[in-house]
Every structure is written in C-alpha cells, then in structure tokens.
Amino acid sequence: MSRARTAGTTGLASALLALSLHAPAPALAAGQARLGDVQQAMESVARTAGVVGAVGEVYVDGKRVGRGTAGSRLLGGKGGRIPSDSRYRIASQTKLMEAAIVLQLVGEGKLKLEDKLSSLLPEMAEHDYVHRADEITVQQLLRHTSGIPDSLGGKFDVFDFTTSYKPIDLVKAARTAPQGEPGKYLYSTTNYILLGMIIERVTGHDRAAEFERRLFGPLGMNHTYLATKVSDRIKGPHGHGYYPDAKGRPRDVDRLNATTYGAEGAISTAHDVSAFYRALNQGELVPPDLQKQMPRPFPELCGGTVSSASGGLPGVSSVTFSSTDGRTHFAMAATLKIGNEKAMAVGDAMKKAAEAVLCPGP
C-alpha cells in the first residue's frame, strides 16, 4: 500500500506559515537596500540535504533585480537547471490569496465577519459535518481560531491519482479528529476549504474563476492558476519533486491529486507571487478598514523589516520574503526528495538564503 500523506504536511505548513496579527514593523528602504548574491544563495539551498533543485528571484518595485537557480530539474542531477522563472506549487501561500478574496466579499457587503458557518453553509450543522457550526464565524475561519481540526494529516494517499474528492469529503475527514475550542488558535487547512465553499456559495462562481477574476487577471499574474484536477501536473518548464514511498524510495510527485489539497492548490512563479504580495502589502487588495483582519506573515528578518509566508506539499517547499513596505520581494522554491516531516531543515536553509540576499550587512 502506498504511503499516506503524513501529519508532517500540516505541521510543516503550520510552522512555515507563521502568521501575525500585530502591527507591521518599520518598512525596509527597498530602494536603498544592497542585495546579496541570489545565485550564491540558491546554491546554498541546493546543497541542503533532501533538495533536488532550487530557484529564486528578487523584485523591487515590480522589477526583477536578481535571480538564481541551482541543483537540477530531475533527480540525480538530470534534466539540467530549472529556469528561475518556472512555475511551482506555492502550497499554503494560496490561503493568503483566499483570505484576500473573502475580505473583498466582506467589503462588498456580500459577507460579514460575524456571519456564522451554519448560516452560510447550513448543511454543516444539519448533517453535523462541523461541530458547533452555529458558533463558528467567518472571522474565526480566517484566523484559524474556529477549533476545526485539520483534514489532511495522514488521511489521504499521496500517490492516489484516481480518486476525486469533493470539498465536503475533506470536511468530513476532519470531523473524525479531536475538536478544538472556538476562539483558540489551531492551524487547520479545513478552515480554508470551508472558506472556498463559502466563496462559491456567495458568488455563485467556481472558486478558480474568482481567483482569476479578482487576483490573477487584475494583477497581471499571467502564469498563475489553481490546480483542480485529480491528476494535475504543473504546466510548462518546472522542477520535479519527489516523495518517499512505503519502502523509502523517492517517487516522482510531479503530479498530485489536487482534489485533496484544493485550499493549497495555486501554482505560480516568482514574478507572479511577488506581484500578489506587492499589491497586498501596499493596500491594493483589501479595503483599508478590513486589512487588520488579513492574516499577516510574521516580520522576522532584517531587524523586523522583512516578513515571510511559506508552504509545503509533498515534493516542494516554497517561501516568499517581503519587505513590510511592499517594495521588495524574494520568492523561492525548492523541489525535494524527502518527506515533509524532514523538510524543516530546508526551510531553515531558505531563511538563511534570504538573510544573505536581503540583509547582507554593510
């Protein structure tokens, strides 16, 4: 039997996507910043155990000012280098995009932060798909304070490319896990599966279409899309990720079953994801009075002037570092040949690479 997705997937996303609701730190003076060597930084990431290839690009005021690629496109040094502008899975960074859409709907009067889950999706209470659905609010779903457990850890087979799951199937899977208390922080992808269902119910449109209409199209994210199919491969040039099977052998996960990770399913490029964070950090996506409701990446580098938002799926770790003034962005991704539970060291290496590039010192 193929190895199932482990709880490490959720743990990695939770640890990497550290969110802060505090006021932002002082902004990095991007136009005056001296950048380190991006190619050298990517080579350092590629030397990390478990990495197959690494790509990264730096943008200042929407213009690329540095790029790098190291390692290889395929396992064993095969396939040549990955183009730095290739697509990759951004995993949990997708949740920030979804949060922006939800808050746009609030600003348009189509939703309220205090709306109860049971009023928006009545079946959650009627069929007991979500415990205490009549208490949980949109705001709690956004902030991971609903108490709803995660739907992914250990429940779905990474190598199942035939079974098509509906969002409600993922919600049901979460129902068997221990429930947390509403109001207390508990990172859970199920929150954003439910928010995706709410987006579709409120707008009457497919979630992917709303992402395109509200974000990808207006921001010129022409190489970004949501993976939605049972056996989705990344379109165009890209690096291949691998995941250990039951015998510990790395197996190509160039395709993944997108129906099990729809809330983490955006596929993007360094340019496009930088465009999203630039617009988000400069207040172009969410109404000003609602921006404080947006989950914010934690400011942790360069004296608190640079924040990071990251995510992991089988075969990939991705992260975008942003100056708090929204001017400078360093987006990178590493394809892996290890399980997610062993990928924390890769996240540490990517953080060190960002420090070397964005805050190299005098």
TORRO-20540 format. One record per residue (C-alpha): residue in three letters; x, y, z. Coordinates in pm, whole numbers, plus 32768, in hexadecimal, padded with zeros to 4 digits. Layout:
# TORRO-20540
alaXYZ
...
This chain:
# TORRO-20540
met800080008000
ser808881577FA4
arg80F3823480BF
ala7FE78329812E
arg801F849B8159
thr80A784C582B5
ala804A85BC83C2
gly819686648370
thr80EE8711824B
thr801187D78331
gly8125880C842E
leu820E88978327
ala810C8987829E
ser80B089F583FC
ala82198A2E8461
leu827C8ADE8320
leu81498BB682F6
ala81738C6F843F
leu80668D778443
ser80628EB7850B
leu7F3B8F9A8551
his801490A785EE
ala806B91F68555
pro817891E38445
ala82E292328493
pro8390936183F9
ala83B5933F8281
leu84F792DE81D1
ala857893F680F8
ala857393197FC4
gly85FF94197ED4
gln873294437FB1
ala876592D6800B
arg88A192267F99
leu884A90C97F28
gly89228F957F51
asp896F8E977E40
val882E8DDD7DE4
gln88DF8CCD7D1E
gln89C48C837E41
ala88998C757F29
met87EA8B767E4A
glu89238AA17E3F
ser89268A9A7FBA
val87BC8A227FC0
ala880489197EB9
arg891D888C7F91
thr8825884780AC
ala87DC86D680E3
gly869F866B8034
val869787837F2F
val868A872E7DBB
gly867F888E7D2E
ala864C89F57D9F
val85DE8B347CEF
gly85B38C977D67
glu857E8DF87CE6
val85878F4E7D8B
tyr84A0906A7D25
val84B091D77D8C
asp838892B47D30
gly831091A47C42
lys845991857B84
arg853B90577B97
val868E90B27C24
gly87218F5B7C68
arg86EB8DEB7C22
gly878B8C9B7C5B
thr87628B277C18
ala882289FE7C9F
gly880988877CB4
ser874F87D27BA0
arg85F787B27B05
leu85E9863A7B42
leu8672854E7C49
gly87DE84E57C34
gly885E86207B8F
lys879685E07A52
gly86C986CB7979
gly87A787FF7994
arg876089327A68
ile85FF89AC7AAF
pro85BB8B007A0C
ser859D8C007B24
asp84508C7B7A9B
ser83B48B1F7A9F
arg82698ACB7B3F
tyr82578A1D7C90
arg815189C27D93
ile812F8AD57E97
ala806B89F47F85
ser7FE88AA980BB
gln80368BFF8028
thr7EF28BC07F69
lys7E388BF980B0
leu7EA38D6680BD
met7E138D987F62
glu7CCE8CF77FCE
ala7CC28DD18105
ala7CE38F07802A
ile7BBA8E967F58
val7AE58E52808B
leu7B308FAE8114
gln7ADC90477FC3
leu79878F9F7FDD
val7960902D813B
gly79B4918680B6
glu78AD915B7FA7
gly77A4910780AA
lys777B8FA08030
leu78078F138174
lys78358F8182DB
leu79568F2083BC
glu785B8EBC84C7
asp778E8DE083DC
lys77698C82846A
leu77DC8B5383A7
ser76878AB283D4
ser75D98BD9832D
leu76C48BDB81FF
leu76DE8A6181D7
pro75A989D7828A
glu7607886D823D
met772D8886832C
ala763E88978452
glu751F87CF83C0
his75FA869D8380
asp76F186DF849B
tyr781386FA83A8
val78AE88078486
his788B880485FF
arg77FD894D868A
ala77C389D8852A
asp76BE8AC285BD
glu77CF8B6D868E
ile78F08B828596
thr79158CCB84D6
val79B98D328391
gln7AB98DF5845B
gln7B198CBC851E
leu7B438BF683DD
leu7C2B8D058355
arg7CFD8D0D8492
his7D0B8B9584D3
thr7C4E8BC58619
ser7B1C8AF585C1
gly7B9689C18678
ile7B5288EC8542
pro7C6087DE851F
asp7D3487AC83E9
ser7CB486CD82D2
leu7DFD86628236
gly7EF185C5832A
gly7F0D845082E3
lys7DB784338240
phe7E03843680CB
asp7EF983717FF7
val7FFE844C7F4F
phe800E835A7E2A
asp7E98833B7DED
phe7E6483DA7C99
thr7D0C83477C53
thr7C2183987D75
ser7B6A84E37D4D
tyr7B0B85897E94
lys7A1286A17EC4
pro7A5487B27FC7
ile7946871E80A5
asp7A0985D480AA
leu7B32868D8141
val7A5287338241
lys79C285E282A2
ala7B21855482C8
ala7B71866683C2
arg7A3D86118491
thr7AE784D58514
ala7C07859885B2
pro7BFD863D870A
gln7B448789870A
gly7BE488C48796
glu7B3789E08849
pro7AB08B018776
gly7B7E8C3587C0
lys7CC78B7D87F2
tyr7DD08B6D86DF
leu7DE88A1D862E
tyr7E828A1F84D2
ser7D9D895783EF
thr7D7C89438276
thr7C0E88E582A9
asn7BC68A5382FB
tyr7C2A8AB6819D
ile7B79899380F9
leu7A3D8A1C819B
leu7A908B818132
gly7AB68B067FCD
met795C8A6A7FE3
ile78D58BB2806C
ile79708C757F4B
glu78BF8B937E53
arg77738B9D7F0F
val77748D197F32
thr77EC8D707DD2
gly774A8C537D13
his78958C277C5D
asp79A28B1E7C5D
arg7AB78B6C7D57
ala7BC48B617C49
ala7AFE8C5B7B7A
glu7AED8D4B7CA3
phe7C658D317CD6
glu7C988D857B67
arg7B998EA17B65
arg7C028F467CA8
leu7D798F037CBE
phe7E2C8E5A7B9F
gly7D968F2D7A87
pro7DA090877B29
leu7F0190577BB3
gly7F938FD37A6E
met7FDA8E7E7B08
asn7FCE8DE379AF
his80868CA57A0E
thr7FBC8C547B45
tyr7E958B687B61
leu7DE68A817C57
ala7E1F890D7C2F
thr7CCD88617C44
lys7CE9870B7B9F
val7D2185B17C31
ser7E6D858B7B80
asp7EFA86E97B50
arg805387277AC2
ile80F9887B7ABA
lys80DD891D7964
gly821A898D78B3
pro838889717922
his83B2891E7A92
gly846F88497B89
his83F686F37BF8
gly83C186A07D64
tyr83D185477E01
tyr833B84A17F32
pro83A4835B7FDD
asp82C2822F7FA5
ala827C811D80A5
lys83DD80958073
gly847F81E98096
arg84CF820B7F23
pro849B83697E8F
arg837983627D9A
asp832984787CA3
val820785507D15
asp820C86387BE9
arg809985F37BEA
leu7FCC860A7D2A
asn7E5E85CE7D70
ala7DE687367D7D
thr7C9286CF7E04
thr7D3586807F55
tyr7DEE87CC7F7C
gly7D1188CA7ECB
ala7D4389CF7FDB
glu7EB989BD7F92
gly7EA2898E7E1C
ala7F288ACA7D74
ile80448A9E7C7D
ser81088BDC7C3D
thr825A8C787BEA
ala83468D5A7CA8
his82D08E837BDB
asp815F8E407C12
val816B8DF17D83
ser823C8F2A7DB9
ala81318FF37D04
phe802B8F6B7DF4
tyr80EF8FC77F2D
arg8146911C7EA1
ala7FD5916B7E6D
leu7F7490D57FBC
asn807C918C8087
gln803692D77FD8
gly7EC292C5802A
glu7E3E928B7ECA
leu7D78914A7F06
val7CBA916A804D
pro7BEB929780C3
pro7CB3936881BF
asp7BC5932882E1
leu7BE591B082AB
gln7D5C9192827C
lys7D93914483ED
gln7CBE900A83BB
met7DB28F8482BA
pro7E9A8E768342
arg7FF38F138327
pro81418E6582F9
phe821D8E948429
pro832E8FA4840A
glu846A8EE88464
leu85968F4D838B
cys8671907F8364
gly8615910F84B6
gly84A290CE8484
thr848791808335
val84569040826A
ser83438F3C8299
ser83168DE28207
ala81F28D0D8195
ser82378BA58140
gly819B8A5780F9
gly81EC88ED80BA
leu815487CF7FF8
pro81E8867C7F9F
gly831986C67ECA
val832D883F7EF9
ser837389557FF0
ser83298ABB7F86
val83558C088032
thr832F8D797FE1
phe83E88E8080AC
ser83578FDF809D
ser83C191308123
thr82AC91C281F5
asp828D92ED810C
gly823192007FF1
arg8353926A7F11
thr844B914A7F27
his83FA8FD87EFA
phe84D08EA07EEE
ala84088D737E78
met84A68C1C7E72
ala84508AAD7E5D
ala850C896A7E9A
thr84AA881A7E0A
leu84E686FE7EFE
lys852485887F11
ile84CA855E8080
gly838F854B8150
asn82F9868C81D5
glu834E862B833A
lys84C0864A82DD
ala849D878E8219
met84C588828339
ala863B889582F7
val85ED89058195
gly85148A1D821F
asp86358A8982FD
ala87208A8B81D2
met862F8B63810C
lys86178C598229
lys87948C718239
ala879C8CA680C0
ala86A48DC580E5
glu87748E6281F9
ala88A78E53811A
val87F08EFE7FFD
leu870C8FF780AC
cys87D7905981DB
pro8944901A8185
gly89C89129826E
pro8AA792568224
